[in-house]
């Protein structure tokens, strides 16, 4: 039992000595200025970087939208041209269009 008291007492003394050193606060005005200036510059750099990322994301979204639009137009055009062999209104339009081109080609020759 005496040994346990000695160990507890030693641990308590060591804890109080180290605790006072751990809670010691040193305030250095020049260090605070340097840290504040560094924090401000880092915040400006991060804000500029975030703006650049936002503009890149906006451009990427526009390109994706354009790509989807072009793919849709291409597919619709392909589907409309496939209808040339039937007797629908589209076929009549294409027959007229190609007929006019043939006649113009003959005129220019």
C-alpha positions as CSV (number, residue, x, y, z in Angstrom):
1,X,0.0,0.0,0.0
2,X,2.9,2.4,0.8
3,X,4.4,1.8,-2.6
4,X,1.1,2.7,-4.4
5,X,0.9,6.0,-2.5
6,X,4.4,6.8,-3.5
7,X,3.7,6.1,-7.2
8,X,0.5,8.2,-7.1
9,X,2.3,11.1,-5.3
10,X,5.1,11.0,-7.9
11,X,2.7,11.0,-10.8
12,X,0.7,13.9,-9.3
13,X,3.8,16.0,-8.8
14,X,5.0,15.2,-12.3
15,X,1.6,16.2,-13.7
16,X,1.5,19.5,-11.9
17,X,5.0,20.4,-13.0
18,X,4.3,19.5,-16.6
19,X,0.9,21.1,-16.6
20,X,2.2,24.5,-15.7
21,X,4.7,24.4,-18.6
22,X,1.9,23.2,-21.0
23,X,-0.4,26.1,-20.1
24,X,2.3,28.8,-20.5
25,X,1.2,31.3,-23.2
26,X,3.6,33.6,-24.9
27,X,2.1,36.5,-26.9
28,X,4.5,38.0,-29.5
29,X,2.9,40.9,-31.5
30,X,5.3,40.5,-34.5
31,X,4.4,36.8,-34.7
32,X,0.7,37.6,-34.5
33,X,1.1,40.1,-37.4
34,X,3.0,37.6,-39.5
35,X,0.4,34.9,-38.9
36,X,-2.4,37.3,-39.7
37,X,-0.7,38.4,-42.9
38,X,-0.1,34.9,-44.0
39,X,-3.7,33.9,-43.2
40,X,-5.0,36.8,-45.3
41,X,-2.8,36.0,-48.3
42,X,-3.7,32.3,-48.1
43,X,-7.4,33.3,-48.1
44,X,-7.0,35.5,-51.2
45,X,-5.1,32.8,-53.0
46,X,-7.8,30.2,-52.1
47,X,-10.6,32.6,-53.2
48,X,-8.9,33.2,-56.6
49,X,-8.4,29.4,-57.0
50,X,-12.0,28.7,-56.2
51,X,-13.1,31.4,-58.8
52,X,-10.9,29.7,-61.4
53,X,-12.4,26.3,-60.6
54,X,-15.9,27.7,-60.8
55,X,-15.2,29.2,-64.3
56,X,-13.7,25.9,-65.5
57,X,-16.7,24.0,-64.2
58,X,-19.1,26.4,-66.0
59,X,-17.1,26.0,-69.3
60,X,-17.2,22.3,-68.9
61,X,-21.0,22.3,-68.4
62,X,-21.4,24.5,-71.5
63,X,-19.3,22.1,-73.6
64,X,-21.2,19.1,-72.3
65,X,-24.5,20.8,-73.2
66,X,-23.2,21.7,-76.6
67,X,-22.0,18.2,-77.2
68,X,-25.4,16.7,-76.2
69,X,-27.2,19.2,-78.5
70,X,-24.9,18.4,-81.4
71,X,-25.4,14.6,-80.9
72,X,-29.1,15.1,-80.7
73,X,-29.2,17.2,-83.9
74,X,-27.0,14.6,-85.7
75,X,-29.3,11.7,-84.6
76,X,-32.4,13.6,-85.7
77,X,-30.9,14.4,-89.0
78,X,-29.9,10.7,-89.5
79,X,-33.4,9.6,-88.7
80,X,-34.9,12.2,-91.1
81,X,-32.7,11.1,-94.0
82,X,-33.5,7.5,-93.4
83,X,-37.1,8.3,-94.4
84,X,-36.1,9.2,-98.0
85,X,-37.2,5.9,-99.5
86,X,-40.8,6.0,-98.2
87,X,-43.6,8.2,-99.4
88,X,-43.9,10.5,-96.4
89,X,-43.8,14.3,-96.5
90,X,-40.2,14.4,-95.6
91,X,-39.3,12.2,-98.6
92,X,-41.2,14.6,-100.8
93,X,-39.2,17.5,-99.4
94,X,-35.9,15.7,-99.9
95,X,-36.9,14.6,-103.5
96,X,-37.8,18.3,-104.3
97,X,-34.5,19.5,-102.7
98,X,-32.4,17.0,-104.6
99,X,-34.4,17.7,-107.8
100,X,-33.7,21.4,-107.6
101,X,-30.0,20.7,-107.0
102,X,-29.8,18.5,-110.0
103,X,-31.4,21.1,-112.2
104,X,-29.1,23.8,-110.8
105,X,-26.1,21.6,-111.4
106,X,-27.2,21.1,-115.0
107,X,-27.5,24.9,-115.4
108,X,-24.0,25.5,-114.2
109,X,-22.4,22.9,-116.4
